[in-house]
């Protein structure tokens, strides 16, 4: 039911048209959003190795693609030279002002500093520890739901019945909203990252999700609960506005639902395509020791958030020896940067035994690094071991070539993952 509703929702958004249809841009301009199965297309790897900072052919704009690891860290880590303020896009793409998404990812200091300081206490490991029992209970309940949803042959869609419900319920728990709202969370999250409908459709989905979350904030303002929003209302009162609370809630939704769902689905796919990884986790005497490096390598290898939010150069400067002018747009390919051969040998392969890079970019870098990174790790580490232990003979129910991967989506994923549980 959820998958059907989500597809209907996306179809409705796409039918409304847009001022800029990204799918009609030259292929070279869409290179950062294209993949070949689980891997970035070979062309972006070749471009990174040849030209880690290159010009994207987008009419009417000067847009640079940064695909090298060190160059990406330079851009992401320099909030003085680069702005995240979404207002820079208004007027350039037909995006109107009331579509501005807000939240931490689209603002600069000092606003960013103040808002992030509000959230930071709730994302410390000590505070997140309070969620640990609920995360494990959510995983167990979702595994029961997965088993009950299987047909007579033991076939079921792992995306619909496990990969999406787990992070949706965790976010509901974190924010303090009713579990019954998870379907709306799933619809809005998927729609906002799929750019096949164009910029207008994607930002229209953002506006609708914010309208929904604004209602949640208003309810929490009247009767603060025990979750994140209730805590912010109780501790900060009117010093944080409803619009700011809406943006923060929207950021939690943006950063925590579709990303974790994609990691759960694609991580399972990797295990099912290479049983060595599946059996290593299933048969481990201490799964916690195996799952930690497994998850970290999954994060680097998949880097499901394919590009960082756009940066806007505040001044003339150089990145990787390339001159960038003030006002230029800079797009960082996180997926290409995390496979930069300068990080080590065979970076295109999945190898949980490799020494991890000093820091992969799956969660970004600098002041805009995902504030929920540790929560995401907690969910993945909690989900994979019981998944393989509950269903030790799980297998793909379709040939890999028949899987429908998301096209031109900032957050990469698979629409469905049919599996046999036995």
C-alpha positions in Angstrom: 0.0 0.0 0.0 2.8 2.5 0.9 4.7 1.8 -2.3 1.5 2.4 -4.4 0.7 5.6 -2.6 4.3 6.9 -3.0 4.2 6.2 -6.8 0.9 7.9 -7.1 2.2 10.9 -5.2 5.2 11.1 -7.5 3.1 10.8 -10.6 0.9 13.6 -9.4 3.9 15.9 -8.8 5.4 15.1 -12.2 2.2 15.9 -14.0 2.2 19.5 -12.8 5.1 20.7 -14.9 8.1 22.8 -14.0 10.1 25.7 -15.2 13.3 23.7 -15.6 13.2 20.0 -16.5 16.5 18.6 -15.4 16.0 15.4 -17.4 16.3 17.5 -20.6 19.7 18.9 -19.7 22.8 17.5 -21.5 23.9 14.1 -20.2 27.2 15.7 -19.1 25.3 18.0 -16.8 23.5 15.1 -15.1 26.6 13.0 -14.6 26.7 13.4 -10.8 23.2 11.9 -10.5 23.7 8.9 -12.8 24.7 5.4 -11.7 25.3 2.0 -13.1 23.7 -0.3 -10.6 25.3 0.4 -7.3 28.3 2.2 -8.8 28.7 5.8 -10.1 28.9 5.7 -13.8 32.5 5.2 -15.1 32.5 8.5 -16.8 32.5 10.5 -13.5 35.4 8.4 -12.2 37.3 9.1 -15.3 36.5 12.8 -15.1 37.5 12.9 -11.4 40.9 11.3 -12.2 41.5 13.7 -15.2 39.9 16.9 -13.9 38.7 16.9 -10.3 37.2 20.4 -10.7 35.3 20.7 -14.0 32.7 22.9 -15.6 29.2 21.5 -15.9 27.4 22.5 -19.1 24.3 24.1 -17.7 22.9 26.9 -19.9 22.7 30.4 -18.3 24.8 29.5 -15.2 28.4 28.9 -14.3 28.3 25.7 -12.4 31.4 23.7 -11.3 31.5 20.0 -10.4 34.0 19.0 -7.7 34.6 15.3 -7.8 38.1 14.9 -6.2 38.3 14.0 -2.5 40.7 16.7 -1.3 39.0 19.3 -3.5 35.6 18.3 -2.1 36.8 18.7 1.5 38.1 22.1 0.7 34.7 23.3 -0.6 32.6 21.6 2.1 34.9 22.7 4.9 35.2 26.4 4.0 31.9 28.2 5.1 33.7 31.5 4.8 34.3 31.2 1.1 31.2 29.3 0.2 27.6 30.0 1.1 24.7 27.5 1.4 22.0 30.2 1.5 19.3 29.0 -0.8 18.3 32.6 -1.7 21.2 32.5 -4.2 19.1 30.1 -6.4 15.9 32.3 -6.4 15.4 33.6 -9.9 18.1 31.4 -11.5 15.9 28.3 -12.0 12.4 29.6 -11.8 12.3 28.6 -8.2 10.1 31.1 -6.3 10.7 32.4 -2.9 8.0 30.5 -1.1 9.7 27.2 -2.2 12.7 27.9 -0.1 13.4 24.8 2.0 15.1 26.5 5.0 16.7 24.3 7.7 20.3 23.9 8.6 21.4 22.7 5.1 20.4 25.9 3.4 21.5 28.7 5.8 24.8 30.2 6.8 26.3 31.4 10.1 25.3 33.1 12.3 21.8 31.6 11.7 23.2 28.2 11.1 25.3 28.4 14.3 22.4 29.3 16.4 20.0 26.7 15.0 22.6 23.9 15.1 23.4 24.8 18.7 19.7 24.1 19.5 19.9 20.6 18.0 23.3 19.5 19.1 22.4 18.4 22.7 19.8 16.0 21.3 22.3 14.3 19.0 25.1 13.6 21.5 25.8 9.9 22.0 24.5 10.2 25.6 21.1 11.6 24.5 20.9 9.2 21.6 21.4 6.3 24.0 17.9 6.9 25.2 16.7 5.9 21.8 18.6 2.7 21.6 16.0 0.4 23.2 13.3 1.9 21.0 15.4 1.5 17.8 15.9 -2.2 18.6 12.2 -2.6 19.3 11.3 -0.9 16.1 13.7 -3.2 14.2 12.1 -6.3 15.8 8.6 -5.1 15.1 9.5 -4.3 11.5 11.1 -7.8 11.0 7.8 -9.3 12.3 5.9 -7.1 9.8 8.3 -8.2 7.0 7.6 -11.9 7.8 3.8 -11.3 7.9 3.8 -9.4 4.6 5.4 -12.3 2.7 3.3 -14.3 0.3 2.8 -18.0 0.2 6.2 -18.4 -1.5 8.0 -16.3 1.1 8.4 -13.4 -1.3 8.1 -9.8 0.0 9.4 -6.3 -0.8 12.1 -5.4 1.7 11.9 -1.7 0.9 8.2 -1.3 1.6 8.1 -3.6 4.7 11.5 -3.0 6.3 13.8 -0.4 4.8 11.3 2.4 4.9 9.4 1.6 8.2 12.5 1.4 10.3 13.7 5.0 9.8 10.2 6.4 9.5 9.4 5.1 13.0 12.7 6.2 14.4 12.1 9.7 13.1 8.6 9.7 14.6 10.1 8.6 17.9 12.8 11.3 17.7 10.5 14.2 16.8 7.6 13.0 19.0 4.9 12.6 16.3 2.4 9.8 16.1 3.5 6.6 14.3 0.5 6.8 12.1 2.2 9.7 10.3 4.9 7.6 8.9 3.2 7.2 5.5 3.2 11.0 5.0 6.9 11.1 6.0 7.7 8.5 3.4 5.8 10.2 0.6 7.3 13.6 1.2 10.9 12.3 1.6 10.9 10.3 -1.6 9.3 13.0 -3.7 11.6 15.8 -2.6 14.8 14.0 -3.8 13.5 12.8 -7.2 14.3 15.4 -9.8 12.8 13.6 -12.8 9.9 16.0 -12.5 12.2 19.0 -12.5 13.1 21.6 -10.0 9.6 23.0 -9.6 8.1 19.6 -8.8 10.9 18.7 -6.3 10.6 22.0 -4.5 6.8 21.8 -4.6 7.2 18.6 -2.6 9.4 20.4 -0.2 6.7 23.1 0.3 4.1 20.4 0.9 6.2 18.6 3.4 6.9 21.9 5.3 3.1 22.6 5.3 2.5 19.2 6.9 5.4 19.7 9.4 4.2 23.2 10.3 1.0 21.6 11.5 3.0 19.1 13.7 5.0 22.1 15.1 1.8 24.0 15.9 0.5 20.9 17.8 3.7 20.6 19.7 3.6 24.3 20.6 0.2 23.8 22.2 1.1 20.6 23.9 4.8 19.8 24.0 5.6 16.1 24.0 8.7 14.2 25.0 10.4 14.3 21.6 12.8 16.7 19.9 10.2 19.3 19.0 8.6 19.3 22.5 12.0 19.6 24.1 12.9 22.7 21.9 9.5 24.3 22.7 9.9 23.7 26.5 13.6 24.8 26.7 13.6 27.7 24.2 10.0 28.9 24.1 9.3 31.8 21.7 13.1 32.4 21.2 12.8 29.8 18.4 10.0 30.5 15.9 7.5 28.0 14.5 9.1 28.5 11.1 12.5 27.7 12.5 11.1 24.6 14.2 9.5 23.5 11.0 12.8 23.9 9.1 14.6 21.9 11.8 12.0 19.1 11.7 12.2 19.2 7.9 16.0 18.8 8.1 15.6 15.7 10.3 13.2 14.3 7.7 15.5 15.2 4.9 18.6 13.8 6.4 17.2 10.7 8.2 14.5 8.9 6.3 15.2 8.3 2.7 19.0 8.1 3.3 18.7 5.4 5.9 16.1 3.6 3.9 18.3 3.5 0.9 21.3 2.3 3.0 19.2 -0.6 4.4 18.0 -1.6 1.0 21.2 -1.3 -0.9 23.3 -2.7 1.9 21.1 -5.8 1.9 21.4 -6.0 -1.9 25.2 -6.0 -1.5 25.0 -8.9 0.9 22.6 -10.9 -1.3 24.9 -10.4 -4.3 27.9 -11.5 -2.4 27.0 -14.1 0.2 30.4 -13.9 1.8 29.4 -10.6 3.4 26.0 -12.1 4.4 27.4 -15.1 6.1 30.2 -13.2 7.8 27.6 -11.1 9.6 25.1 -13.9 10.1 27.7 -16.3 11.6 29.7 -13.8 13.6 30.3 -14.8 17.3 30.0 -11.1 18.1 28.0 -9.3 15.4 28.8 -5.9 16.9 32.4 -6.3 16.0 31.6 -7.2 12.4 28.8 -4.8 11.8 30.7 -1.6 12.7 33.3 -1.8 9.9 30.7 -3.3 7.6 28.4 -0.3 8.0 31.2 2.3 7.7 32.4 0.7 4.4 28.8 0.6 3.2 28.5 4.3 3.9 31.6 5.1 1.9 31.0 2.7 -0.9 27.4 3.6 -1.5 27.4 7.3 -0.5 23.7 7.3 -1.2 23.6 11.1 -0.9 25.2 11.6 -4.3 25.8 15.4 -4.2 26.0 17.9 -1.4 23.7 20.9 -1.3 24.9 23.5 -3.8 27.5 26.0 -2.6 27.8 29.5 -3.9 31.2 31.2 -4.1 31.3 34.4 -2.1 34.5 35.6 -3.8 37.1 34.7 -6.5 39.2 31.8 -5.3 41.0 28.6 -6.5 39.9 25.0 -5.9 42.3 22.3 -7.2 44.1 24.9 -9.3 40.9 26.0 -11.0 39.8 29.6 -10.8 36.2 30.0 -9.5 34.5 33.4 -9.6 32.4 34.9 -6.9 28.7 34.0 -7.6 29.5 30.7 -9.3 27.6 27.6 -8.2 29.7 24.6 -7.0 28.3 21.1 -6.9 30.3 18.5 -4.9 29.9 14.9 -6.0 30.2 13.0 -2.7 29.9 9.6 -4.4 32.8 10.3 -6.8 35.0 11.8 -4.0 34.5 8.8 -1.7 36.0 6.6 -4.4 38.9 8.8 -5.3 41.9 6.4 -5.9 44.1 8.9 -3.9 42.4 7.5 -0.8 43.8 4.0 -1.4 43.8 1.0 -3.7 40.6 -0.5 -5.3 38.3 2.2 -3.9 35.6 1.1 -6.4 35.3 -2.3 -4.6 33.4 -3.0 -1.4 35.8 -4.3 1.3 34.8 -4.0 5.0 38.3 -5.2 6.0 40.1 -2.2 4.4 41.4 0.5 6.8 38.8 3.2 6.6 39.8 6.6 5.1 40.4 9.2 7.7 36.9 10.5 7.0 34.6 9.6 4.2 32.1 12.1 2.9 28.9 10.1 3.1 27.7 12.5 5.9 29.3 15.5 4.3 32.1 17.6 6.0 32.5 20.8 7.8 29.8 22.8 9.6 27.1 21.2 7.4 28.1 17.6 8.2 24.9 15.7 9.0 24.1 16.3 12.6 22.3 12.9 12.7 25.3 10.9 11.5 25.6 8.9 14.7 21.9 8.2 14.8 22.1 6.8 11.2 25.0 4.6 12.2 23.0 3.4 15.2 20.0 2.4 13.0 22.1 0.5 10.5 24.1 -1.3 13.1 20.9 -2.2 14.9 19.1 -3.4 11.7 21.5 -5.6 9.7 22.5 -8.3 12.3 18.9 -9.3 13.2 17.8 -9.1 9.6 20.3 -11.8 8.6 19.8 -13.9 11.8 16.0 -13.9 11.4 16.2 -14.8 7.7 19.4 -16.8 7.3 18.4 -18.1 3.8 17.2 -14.8 2.4 17.8 -14.4 -1.3 16.9 -12.1 -4.2 13.5 -12.9 -5.8 14.4 -11.3 -9.1 17.5 -11.1 -11.2 19.6 -8.0 -10.3 19.1 -6.6 -13.8 15.4 -6.3 -13.2 15.7 -4.1 -10.2 14.5 -0.5 -10.7 17.0 1.9 -9.3 16.0 5.6 -8.8 17.0 7.8 -11.7 18.3 11.4 -11.4 17.8 11.4 -7.6 20.0 13.2 -5.2 19.5 10.3 -2.7 20.2 7.1 -4.7 18.1 4.1 -4.0 16.0 1.2 -5.4 12.2 1.4 -5.8 11.6 -2.1 -4.6 13.8 -5.0 -3.4 11.8 -8.3 -3.8 13.3 -11.1 -1.7 12.5 -14.6 -0.6 12.8 -14.9 3.1 13.3 -18.6 3.1 
